[in-house]
Amino acid sequence: MEFLYYAPLRIDFARNRISKIASYAARNGNRVLLVTGRNHLRQTGILDKIIDSFKKNSKVEEFIVFDKARENPNTELIDTASQIINENSLNVVVAVGGGSSMDLAKAASISSKQKKPIWQLTKDPAISVCDAFPIICSPTTSGSGSEVTKYAVINNDTEKLKIAIANEHIYPKVSLIDPALTYTMSSQTIANTGFDALSHALEAYTSNSSSPITDGYCRQAISLVGDNLAKAYKKQKDAMDNMSLAAMFAGMALNVGRASLPHAMEHSLSAYKPDLPHGLGLSMVTIPFLKRITDCVPEKMADIAYLLGKNISNCELKEAAFMAVEAVEKIKDSVGLNKKLSDFGFDKETVKEMLDKTYQTMEHGIENSPCGFKKEDILNMYFEVL
């Protein structure tokens, strides 16, 4: 057995902790870019409180709000944020928002530090070691886990590509997880982001890169999602707190266990349809994946069934493994995740066109998957959920 684990994380997890965001930022820089979404924080009044905390911090000399993050952030937005950082000599990037805001902040921090457009930078083999400005993250959703990862996901709308970059310099200096920030999420967002967290844990647990450390994080995350997602969907606050914890554990597992085939397939979906929520896309492609890996990782699949509440004590291993598929389907049904690709305008021709781009951007995810999948296998999986 061999594995390498590294996660330089400071995590502050508590309700109503967002008031500390300015002081955490000031420890890492005095000229701040705040990245957030377009409407949600402003409409809920949270943005005003955050701005006020920065204005009252004497160590902060400059503070600029970039409230333009969108679902699946694209190169244009990242380059705009990067330009603002450099034009104003900013030196710390704070993200308060969902995974898209955090990914945008991370990508802009490395792009601005390197003084290169982000897409040009993604083609540089040295991107994994390039320096970045310090980043502080505070999630308002409970799914992406970006607050604790070395990853940022980027859309190129022109080329219809979505890629992930990995760099240890974009680990957040502080992950301030305030579950109260998630209480204003819509039920649909709770479902979408919650499934994202579950998918991270399922993929990292069954991947070729799994390790004893990440397995522990995955098992905790899977159990938490099974116990809490349906309750969180109904706005039960304790359950929403637990979903924030699940997203954190799953994100920490993803750093080493890494994503596999479902993420590879979904990246193509939201590259073609940037308005498609990432977690919703994952919910469509994960079931075909799970069905196919019951034979090659039956022990872990049986354990997933157990963690999701199935009684496997008197079952044959193969039967117990398939019960994991049933358990995940039950979770999907409990939070209304029953969409098909055709609901978003996909057809067979589009899917065939996407397939090569899936390999172009996420071949490493395909190779990290258990079993081994051929192009024909992946195409048939897309067709199953069409």
C-alpha positions as CSV (number, residue, x, y, z in Angstrom):
1,M,0.0,0.0,0.0
2,E,1.3,3.5,-1.0
3,F,-0.2,6.9,-0.7
4,L,0.7,10.6,-0.4
5,Y,-1.6,13.0,1.5
6,Y,-1.2,16.8,1.8
7,A,-3.8,19.4,2.8
8,P,-2.6,22.6,4.3
9,L,-6.0,23.8,5.6
10,R,-7.2,26.2,8.3
11,I,-10.9,25.5,8.8
12,D,-13.2,27.6,11.0
13,F,-16.6,25.9,11.2
14,A,-19.4,27.6,13.1
15,R,-22.7,29.2,12.7
16,N,-22.7,33.0,12.3
17,R,-18.9,33.1,11.8
18,I,-19.0,35.2,8.7
19,S,-18.3,38.3,10.8
20,K,-14.6,37.1,11.0
21,I,-14.1,37.2,7.3
22,A,-12.4,40.6,7.2
23,S,-10.0,39.8,10.0
24,Y,-8.9,36.5,8.3
25,A,-8.4,38.4,5.0
26,A,-6.4,41.1,6.7
27,R,-3.9,38.5,8.0
28,N,-3.1,37.7,4.4
29,G,-3.2,41.0,2.6
30,N,-4.5,44.6,2.9
31,R,-6.0,45.1,-0.5
32,V,-9.0,42.9,-1.1
33,L,-11.1,41.6,-4.0
34,L,-14.3,40.1,-2.8
35,V,-15.8,37.6,-5.3
36,T,-19.5,36.7,-5.0
37,G,-22.6,36.0,-7.1
38,R,-24.8,38.4,-8.8
39,N,-27.8,38.6,-6.6
40,H,-28.1,36.2,-3.6
41,L,-25.9,37.8,-1.0
42,R,-27.1,41.3,-1.9
43,Q,-30.8,40.3,-1.7
44,T,-30.4,38.6,1.7
45,G,-28.5,41.5,3.2
46,I,-25.5,39.4,3.9
47,L,-23.3,41.3,1.5
48,D,-23.9,44.6,3.3
49,K,-22.7,43.0,6.6
50,I,-19.6,41.7,4.9
51,I,-18.8,45.1,3.3
52,D,-19.3,46.7,6.7
53,S,-16.9,44.3,8.4
54,F,-14.2,45.2,5.8
55,K,-14.9,49.0,6.2
56,K,-14.4,48.7,9.9
57,N,-11.1,46.8,9.7
58,S,-8.3,49.4,9.9
59,K,-5.8,47.0,8.2
60,V,-7.8,46.9,5.0
61,E,-6.7,49.7,2.7
62,E,-8.6,48.8,-0.4
63,F,-11.8,46.7,-0.9
64,I,-13.5,46.0,-4.2
65,V,-16.6,43.9,-4.8
66,F,-16.8,41.7,-7.9
67,D,-20.3,40.4,-7.8
68,K,-20.5,38.8,-11.3
69,A,-20.0,35.1,-10.6
70,R,-22.3,32.8,-12.6
71,E,-23.0,29.1,-12.8
72,N,-19.9,27.5,-14.2
73,P,-17.6,30.6,-14.4
74,N,-16.0,31.3,-17.8
75,T,-12.7,32.6,-19.0
76,E,-14.0,36.0,-19.7
77,L,-15.2,36.6,-16.1
78,I,-12.0,35.2,-14.7
79,D,-9.8,37.5,-16.9
80,T,-12.0,40.5,-15.9
81,A,-11.5,39.8,-12.2
82,S,-7.8,39.2,-12.8
83,Q,-7.5,42.6,-14.5
84,I,-9.2,44.3,-11.6
85,I,-6.7,42.7,-9.2
86,N,-3.7,43.9,-11.2
87,E,-5.0,47.4,-12.0
88,N,-5.7,48.1,-8.3
89,S,-2.7,46.3,-6.9
90,L,-4.9,44.0,-4.8
91,N,-3.1,41.2,-2.9
92,V,-5.7,38.9,-1.4
93,V,-8.8,37.4,-2.9
94,V,-11.9,36.5,-0.8
95,A,-14.8,34.4,-2.1
96,V,-18.1,34.3,-0.4
97,G,-20.5,32.2,-2.5
98,G,-21.1,28.8,-4.1
99,G,-18.5,26.7,-5.9
100,S,-18.6,29.0,-8.9
101,S,-17.6,32.1,-6.9
102,M,-14.8,30.1,-5.2
103,D,-13.5,28.6,-8.4
104,L,-13.6,32.1,-10.1
105,A,-11.7,33.6,-7.2
106,K,-9.0,30.8,-7.3
107,A,-8.6,31.0,-11.0
108,A,-8.3,34.9,-10.9
109,S,-5.8,34.7,-8.1
110,I,-3.4,32.6,-10.1
111,S,-4.0,34.3,-13.4
112,S,-3.4,37.8,-11.9
113,K,-0.3,36.7,-10.1
114,Q,1.1,35.2,-13.3
115,K,-0.1,38.2,-15.4
116,K,-1.5,35.8,-18.0
117,P,-5.0,35.2,-19.3
118,I,-6.4,32.1,-17.6
119,W,-6.9,30.0,-20.8
120,Q,-3.3,30.7,-21.9
121,L,-2.2,29.7,-18.5
122,T,-4.1,26.4,-18.6
123,K,-1.9,25.3,-21.5
124,D,1.3,25.8,-19.5
125,P,2.6,22.6,-18.0
126,A,3.9,24.6,-15.1
127,I,0.4,25.7,-14.0
128,S,0.4,23.2,-11.1
129,V,3.3,25.0,-9.4
130,C,2.6,28.6,-10.4
131,D,2.2,31.1,-7.5
132,A,-1.1,32.7,-6.6
133,F,-2.4,35.5,-4.4
134,P,-3.8,34.3,-1.0
135,I,-7.4,33.1,-1.1
136,I,-10.0,33.1,1.7
137,C,-13.2,31.0,1.0
138,S,-16.6,31.0,2.7
139,P,-19.2,28.8,1.0
140,T,-22.9,29.7,0.8
141,T,-23.8,26.3,-0.5
142,S,-23.0,22.8,0.7
143,G,-21.7,20.8,-2.3
144,S,-18.7,21.9,-4.2
145,G,-16.1,21.5,-1.4
146,S,-14.0,24.1,-3.2
147,E,-13.4,25.8,0.1
148,V,-11.0,23.0,1.0
149,T,-9.5,21.9,-2.3
150,K,-6.6,22.7,-4.6
151,Y,-8.9,22.7,-7.7
152,A,-10.7,25.3,-9.7
153,V,-13.0,24.5,-12.6
154,I,-13.2,26.8,-15.7
155,N,-15.5,27.0,-18.7
156,N,-14.4,28.1,-22.1
157,D,-17.7,29.0,-23.7
158,T,-16.3,29.6,-27.2
159,E,-14.7,26.2,-27.4
160,K,-17.4,24.4,-25.3
161,L,-14.8,23.0,-23.0
162,K,-14.7,22.8,-19.2
163,I,-11.5,21.9,-17.4
164,A,-10.2,21.7,-13.8
165,I,-6.9,23.1,-12.8
166,A,-5.0,21.8,-9.8
167,N,-2.4,23.9,-7.8
168,E,-1.4,23.7,-4.2
169,H,-1.1,27.5,-4.1
170,I,-4.9,27.9,-4.5
171,Y,-5.7,25.9,-1.4
172,P,-7.5,28.6,0.6
173,K,-5.5,30.1,3.4
174,V,-8.7,30.0,5.5
175,S,-11.8,28.0,4.9
176,L,-14.5,29.8,6.9
177,I,-17.5,27.5,6.9
178,D,-20.6,29.3,8.3
179,P,-23.5,26.9,7.8
180,A,-26.0,29.8,8.5
181,L,-25.0,31.2,5.1
182,T,-26.6,28.2,3.5
183,Y,-30.0,28.7,5.1
184,T,-31.3,30.9,2.4
185,M,-30.6,28.4,-0.4
186,S,-33.6,27.3,-2.4
187,S,-34.6,23.7,-2.1
188,Q,-33.5,23.0,-5.7
189,T,-30.0,24.4,-4.9
190,I,-29.9,22.3,-1.8
191,A,-30.6,19.2,-3.9
192,N,-28.2,20.1,-6.7
193,T,-25.2,21.0,-4.4
194,G,-26.0,18.1,-2.0
195,F,-25.7,15.6,-4.8
196,D,-22.4,17.2,-5.9
197,A,-21.0,16.5,-2.4
198,L,-22.3,12.9,-2.6
199,S,-20.8,12.4,-6.0
200,H,-17.4,13.7,-4.8
201,A,-17.4,11.1,-2.0
202,L,-18.7,8.2,-4.2
203,E,-16.1,8.9,-6.8
204,A,-13.1,9.4,-4.5
205,Y,-14.1,6.3,-2.5
206,T,-14.2,4.0,-5.5
207,S,-11.4,5.6,-7.5
208,N,-8.0,4.2,-8.4
209,S,-6.5,7.0,-6.3
210,S,-8.3,6.2,-3.0
211,S,-6.3,5.9,0.2
212,P,-7.0,5.0,3.8
213,I,-7.1,8.7,4.7
214,T,-9.5,9.7,2.0
215,D,-11.7,6.6,2.5
216,G,-12.4,7.9,6.0
217,Y,-13.4,11.3,4.7
218,C,-15.6,9.6,2.0
219,R,-17.4,7.3,4.4
220,Q,-18.2,10.2,6.8
221,A,-19.5,12.3,3.9
222,I,-21.6,9.5,2.4
223,S,-23.2,8.8,5.7
224,L,-23.9,12.4,6.4
225,V,-25.5,12.9,3.0
226,G,-27.7,9.8,3.4
227,D,-28.9,11.0,6.8
228,N,-29.3,14.7,6.1
229,L,-29.9,15.6,2.4
230,A,-33.7,14.9,2.4
231,K,-34.1,16.8,5.7
232,A,-32.0,19.7,4.5
233,Y,-34.2,19.8,1.4
234,K,-37.0,20.6,3.8
235,K,-34.9,23.4,5.3
236,Q,-34.1,21.7,8.7
237,K,-31.2,23.8,9.9
238,D,-29.4,21.0,11.8
239,A,-29.5,18.9,8.7
240,M,-28.2,21.8,6.6
241,D,-25.3,22.2,9.1
242,N,-24.5,18.5,8.5
243,M,-24.6,19.0,4.8
244,S,-22.0,21.7,5.1
245,L,-19.9,19.2,7.0
246,A,-20.5,16.6,4.3
247,A,-19.4,18.9,1.6
248,M,-16.2,19.7,3.5
249,F,-15.3,16.0,4.1
250,A,-16.0,15.1,0.5
251,G,-13.9,18.0,-0.8
252,M,-11.0,17.0,1.4
253,A,-11.2,13.5,0.0
254,L,-11.3,14.8,-3.5
255,N,-7.9,16.4,-3.1
256,V,-6.2,13.0,-3.2
257,G,-8.9,10.4,-4.2
258,R,-9.9,12.7,-7.1
259,A,-12.9,12.7,-9.3
260,S,-13.6,9.9,-11.9
261,L,-16.0,9.2,-14.7
262,P,-19.2,11.0,-13.6
263,H,-17.3,14.3,-13.3
264,A,-15.7,13.6,-16.7
265,M,-19.1,13.2,-18.2
266,E,-20.7,16.1,-16.5
267,H,-18.0,18.6,-17.4
268,S,-18.9,18.0,-21.0
269,L,-22.6,18.6,-20.2
270,S,-22.1,21.9,-18.5
271,A,-19.5,23.0,-21.1
272,Y,-22.3,22.7,-23.7
273,K,-25.0,24.1,-21.4
274,P,-23.3,26.5,-19.0
275,D,-26.6,27.2,-17.2
276,L,-26.9,23.5,-16.2
277,P,-26.1,23.3,-12.5
278,H,-23.1,21.0,-12.0
279,G,-24.7,18.8,-9.3
280,L,-27.9,18.4,-11.4
281,G,-25.7,17.2,-14.3
282,L,-23.9,14.7,-12.0
283,S,-27.2,13.4,-10.7
284,M,-28.1,12.3,-14.2
285,V,-24.9,10.4,-15.1
286,T,-24.0,8.9,-11.7
287,I,-26.5,6.0,-11.7
288,P,-25.3,4.5,-14.9
289,F,-21.7,4.7,-13.5
290,L,-22.6,3.0,-10.2
291,K,-24.4,0.2,-12.0
292,R,-21.3,-0.6,-14.0
293,I,-18.8,-0.6,-11.1
294,T,-20.8,-3.0,-8.8
295,D,-18.7,-5.9,-10.3
296,C,-15.2,-4.4,-10.0
297,V,-15.5,-2.8,-6.5
298,P,-18.2,-4.8,-4.9
299,E,-16.9,-4.5,-1.3
300,K,-16.9,-0.7,-1.5
301,M,-20.3,-0.6,-3.2
302,A,-21.7,-2.8,-0.5
303,D,-20.2,-0.5,2.1
304,I,-21.8,2.5,0.4
305,A,-25.2,0.7,0.6
306,Y,-24.6,0.2,4.4
307,L,-23.5,3.8,4.9
308,L,-26.8,4.9,3.1
309,G,-28.9,2.9,5.5
310,K,-29.4,-0.4,3.7
311,N,-29.5,-3.7,5.7
312,I,-26.9,-5.8,4.0
313,S,-26.3,-8.3,6.8
314,N,-27.8,-11.3,5.1
315,C,-27.0,-10.5,1.5
316,E,-24.6,-11.9,-1.0
317,L,-21.8,-9.5,-1.9
318,K,-23.1,-8.8,-5.4
319,E,-26.7,-8.1,-4.1
320,A,-25.3,-5.8,-1.4
321,A,-23.3,-3.9,-3.9
322,F,-26.3,-3.3,-6.2
323,M,-28.2,-2.0,-3.2
324,A,-25.9,1.0,-3.3
325,V,-27.4,2.0,-6.6
326,E,-30.9,1.6,-5.2
327,A,-29.9,3.8,-2.2
328,V,-28.6,6.6,-4.4
329,E,-31.7,6.5,-6.6
330,K,-33.8,6.8,-3.4
331,I,-31.8,9.9,-2.4
332,K,-32.3,11.4,-5.9
333,D,-36.1,10.8,-5.7
334,S,-36.3,12.3,-2.2
335,V,-35.0,15.7,-3.5
336,G,-36.6,15.8,-6.9
337,L,-33.5,15.0,-9.0
338,N,-35.3,13.1,-11.7
339,K,-34.3,15.0,-14.9
340,K,-33.1,13.6,-18.2
341,L,-30.6,15.1,-20.7
342,S,-33.3,15.7,-23.2
343,D,-34.9,18.1,-20.7
344,F,-32.0,20.4,-21.4
345,G,-31.9,20.1,-25.2
346,F,-29.4,17.3,-25.5
347,D,-29.9,14.8,-28.3
348,K,-27.9,11.8,-29.7
349,E,-25.9,13.9,-32.1
350,T,-24.9,16.4,-29.4
351,V,-23.8,13.6,-27.1
352,K,-21.7,12.0,-29.9
353,E,-20.0,15.4,-30.5
354,M,-19.3,15.8,-26.7
355,L,-17.6,12.4,-26.4
356,D,-14.3,13.5,-27.9
357,K,-14.2,16.6,-25.7
358,T,-14.8,14.4,-22.6
359,Y,-11.6,12.7,-23.4
360,Q,-9.9,15.9,-24.3
361,T,-10.6,17.6,-21.0
362,M,-11.0,14.8,-18.5
363,E,-9.1,11.7,-19.7
364,H,-7.4,11.6,-16.3
365,G,-10.8,11.3,-14.6
366,I,-11.7,8.5,-16.9
367,E,-8.5,6.7,-16.1
368,N,-9.0,7.2,-12.4
369,S,-12.3,5.3,-12.6
370,P,-12.5,1.7,-11.5
371,C,-13.1,-1.1,-14.0
372,G,-11.9,0.7,-17.1
373,F,-14.3,2.4,-19.5
374,K,-14.2,2.5,-23.3
375,K,-15.7,5.2,-25.5
376,E,-18.6,3.0,-26.4
377,D,-19.3,2.4,-22.7
378,I,-19.5,6.1,-22.0
379,L,-21.6,6.8,-25.1
380,N,-24.1,4.2,-23.9
381,M,-24.2,5.7,-20.5
382,Y,-25.1,9.1,-21.9
383,F,-27.8,7.5,-24.1
384,E,-29.3,5.8,-21.0
385,V,-30.1,9.2,-19.4
386,L,-31.0,11.0,-22.6
